[in-house]
C-alpha cells in the first residue's frame, strides 16, 4: 500500500512520491505506530504516526492511504481515528501532518475531521504548494 501511495504522489507531483526521510523504526511503539485496515480480508488502508519534536506531545501522521477498494466506505475515517487513539494512548496531545495542494481530497478530508491549517513544517516546508495541518487530541 505504501508503494501505491508513493506512485500516486509521484504521478500528482511528477516526482518519486515523497522524499521525506522516514525510518520504519520511527513507527515502533511507544514512539509511533503503523496501522493497516482490512476489508473482506484485504488490506485497504494504512497510516502511521511518529513522534515529532522533543516535547513528547506531538505525533506526526505519515503514509495515510486508502486503496480504491476502500474508498467511500469509511476506511479513511476509521484509520484516522485509530491513529489518533493510538497517539493519545501514547501520551500525545496533538497530531500534525503535511500534504500538498495537488491532493484536494486529502485537504477536504482533514478539514472535515477537525484539522486546521498550521505553519508549514518538515521536509517540504519551503516548497510551494505544501499544506500543513494539525489537530489537538
Secondary structure, 3 states (H helix, E strand, C coil): CHHHHHHHHHHHHCCCCCCCCCCHHHHCCCCEEEEEEEECCEEEEEEEEEEECCCCCEEEEEEEEECHHHCCCCHHHHHHHHHHHHHHHCCCCEEEEEEECCCHHHHHHHHHCCCEECCCCCCCCCCCCEEEEEEEC
